[in-house]
């Protein structure tokens, strides 16, 4: 589903077509979120100095060579070899940076040999290396999000196949009654409308040709391949961070506040008579989090439409609350 989203960091990435016709942002696959360019330069400075990274000078890009060098660094220092720089690796590197400079640290910045500015490696928490796939249709964010989460768990599924496995809610096309009320599918039972369609609100008229699915139909597919997957409602930020700490990606449903009707919330009826609010929504994967110095939490998101994002907790809470804090954990 499409949305308008305000983000702290928005990365425009080149992407390449994968074998299963999904788009993978290959340039960024496996690269930790939590490093600003100067922090990567700081880490690469140490790796080059210890003859672990065979490049002439720091580039500020965390690619395969840097990942391999970090793995070697961790093994030399008897740490768990992950290829990413967590708390222990960061602490060791910061100690080495401090010990090898004559310039006092001021505001977490200092220089080595006067050649370039370095930034002390950022405070981070936990990030999962979930691959990033683009949704291949206008409204296939549910399938793309599940594709990412399953891939992280070692289950490689074609996005088109996932779409076929998500149940279809009936009727496929919305039906306008003589009363002016619309009848359309129940998103808790299956995907509503056409995944290749669109949705929008205009002067109180429900003009959508497609919408999406709630957590239950997506869960039915997730459990085919990861039986311990679970969908819950009325969750908290702590629920998300607990799952990330447990190595589980979290799929979330959020509303786009900018796209909501300004006066009245549009509704329609399901065939069973259930009143369903039509909320412009989007689905993506929470893959990590970090905490800023002032205590504000930042959520790290694989968004199948916009790429890798960092979203403030306050904005995320507002958009997530419109969908009852729903989430699907792929375990």
Buried (B, 14 or more C-beta within 10 A) or exposed (E): BBBEBEBEEEBEBEBEEBEBEBBBBBBBBBBBBBBEEBBBBBBBBBBBEBEBBEBEEBBBBBBEBBBBBBBBBBEEEEBEEBBBBBEEBBEBBBEBBEEEBEEEEEEBEBEBEEEEEBBBBBEBBBBBBBBBBBBBBBBBBBBBBBBBBBBBBEBEBBBBEBBEBBBBBBBBEBEEEEEEEBBBBBBBBBBBBBBEBBBEBEEEEBEBBBBBBBBBBBBBBBBEBBEEBBBBEEBEBEBBBBBBEEEBBBBBBBBBBEBBBEEEEBBBBBBEEEEBEBBBBBBBBBBBBBBEEEEEBBBBBBBBBBBBBBBBBEBBBEBBEBBBBBBBBBB
